Amino acid sequence: MSSTLFISDLHLDDSRPRIVELFESFLAGEARSADGLYILGDLFEAYIGDDDDASLPAHVASAVGALNASGVPVFFIAGNRDFLLGENYARRAGMQLLDDRTVMDLYGTPTLLMHGDTLCTDDAAYLTFRSQVRDPAWQKMFLSQPLPARRAFAAKARDTSRAHVLQTDMAIMDVNQRAVEAALRQASVTRMIHGHTHRPAIHDFEFDGTKAQRIVLGDWYEQGSVLRVTPDAIELTGLQGPLEKPCN
């Protein structure tokens, strides 16, 4: 049966090798029979540029590239942890880069795809940081620095993110319903799929007198999380994996 797979928030990192193995198993197994695989951001815990000479990005590129070489197209939307992933790495991994807020026809239903962080409009501190690091001038400056300096910055940014999570009300870090409706309205669709919040669920609601649906992908800190969409059904399930301490 035809199926399209969606994943996000894997946060792959050398500190969680068994989750990397679970992802590799998924790519070599179930994903091989899919119509396509969509990765909606935060593939890596941290990404410091396409010129990173660390082993993990190269290892992941090889595994994803093998899936693409088998005939399964792979698509990628940048998240808040890997927004510096560019054309060079995408080419190595056999991935097609998509803009955030891309609309695709999913078996006859136009569907909005996004990472999801821009929906969290109540989190002013995060949105300020996002605006800074998405600025082309800031990115050019950052990428001009040597790799050790970039790694140090990424480590500090992770620590800051953890502190922000601990100090901020969870409701503030979740999506804003008005922002959800505005995004759907702007895209002229009634269904969206996103990640970022680590709160996997399928939300059915109404707005503007129309039935709508928001599907939230889960993270891969403790197990895998996959959305399977077929012409007739939607299934959001976990992939059994080792329990590991989450690191937000």
Secondary structure, DSSP 8 states (H G I E B T S, - for coil): ---EEEE----B-TT-HHHHHHHHHHHHTGGGGSSEEEE-S--BS----TT---HHHHHHHHHHHHHHHTT--EEE---SS-TT--HHHHHHHTEEE--SSEEEEETTEEEEEE-SGGG-TT-HHHHHHHHHHTSHHHHHHHHTS-HHHHHHHHHHHHHHHHHHHHHS-HHHHS--HHHHHHHHHHHT-SEEEE-SS---EEEEEEETTEEEEEEE---SSSSEEEEEE-SS-EEEEEE---------
